[in-house]
């Protein structure tokens, strides 16, 4: 028996390389349930790009992940990771620099997200659309 055959025989006897399925833990089942519920939710797992920015620069992006992470990014600033939560069917909130931002979901479809942010006594409406793929941020304008 050559060396390769001997190694293969030993590995087979030890069960290395066999395809056995281990029972899923409760935690794995919870994650799978969360992911399945998130796939039905129009808000999560989608890159939303702000469409109402009057600066003429590409809008900021928000990605609401089902694990409660909010990814905020833009072509001009460093990304931010925050905690977010669905407060009700029509409201969300997230933490930004230690301040809780509350927002009503004014509209949510496959093609549009409108948030009404409650910023103190002011309400700011922000419009978003799904990002187009592929997308590459343009070069930063030079003065």
N, C-alpha and C positions, 0 to 999 in steps of 0.2 A: 504494500500500500504506500503510495507516495505521500509526501507531506501535506499537500492540499487536501487530499481525500481524508487523511487522518484528522486534520483540523476540522473539516466539515462534519465528520462523524462525531467528534467530541462536542462540537457546538450543537449538533442535532440532539445528542443525548442530554445535554444540559438544558435544552429547551430554548436556546438562544436563537432568535430569528423566527420562532414560530409565531403565528398570528393568533394570539389569544386575546379575547376581549375581557377587560376588567369591568366590573359593575360600576356604573356612574355614581358618583357621590351626590348627596343632596345639593351641595354647592354647585356642582356642574349642572344639575338640573335647573337650579335657580338662574344661572347665567343663560342657559339655553332658553328658558321661558322669557327672560328679560329681552334677549335678542329677538325672539319671535314676536313679542309684543312691540318692540321697536320697529320691526319691519313694517308693521301696520300703521305706525305713527308717521305722518307727513313731515313732522318737524325734525326728527332725529336722523342721524347718519346721512345728512345731505349738506353740501357746502352752499351756504346762503351768502350771496354777494349783495352788498348794499347798492341800491340803484338810484337813490335820491341825493347823493352827495354833490353839492353844488361847486366843489373845488375844481372839478374837471379831471381829477385824478381817479384812477380805478378805486372802486368802493372797497370798504373793509369787508372781511369775510367772517362768518360765524358758523361753527359746526357744533351742534348739540349732540353729544355722544350719549348712548343709553346708560353708561356707567355713572352719569352725573358730571362729566367733564365738559366744559365749554371751551372750545378752541377759538380764539379771536386773533385775526391776523389781517395784514394789509401789505400792499407792495412797499409801503413806506415806513412801516413801524415793525418792531420786534413782536413776535407772537406772544399771546398771553394764554395761560391755562387757568381757568376758574372753576369753581363748583357751581352747578346750576341745578334747579329742581322744578318740576311741574307742580305748581301750587294747586291748580284746578284745571278743568278742561280748557279754560280760556285765559289762564294766567301762568306765568313763569317768573322765576327770580334767579339772580346770580350774584355772586360776591365779586366786587371790583375794588381792590385796594382797601379791603375791610369795610366797604359800604355795600349794603344790600340794594341791588337795583331790582325794582318790581316792574313788570311789564305785562300788559294785557295783550293777548293775541287777537288783534282786530280782524285779521283775515289770514287764513292758511289754506292754500290749495297746492296742487302739484307745481304750479308755476309762480306762486307769489306768497310771501310772508310779510305781513304788516304788523309791527309791534308798536304799542303805545307805551313808551317808557314814562314812569312816574318819577320825575326828578325834583324832589321837594314839592313846591307848589306848581311847578311847570310840568306839562305833559308834552313829550316830544314824540312825534310819529316817525318811524323809520320803515322804509320799504326795501325788501330784499327779493331777489330772484335766484333760482338755482344757477350755480356756476356752469359755464360751458367748458367742455373738455375737448381738446387740450387748451390750456391757458398758460401764458407766460407773462409775468409782470414786465411792463416796458422799462427801459432804462430810466433812472432818476434824472429829471431835467436839470441841466446845468445852467447856472445864471450867466 
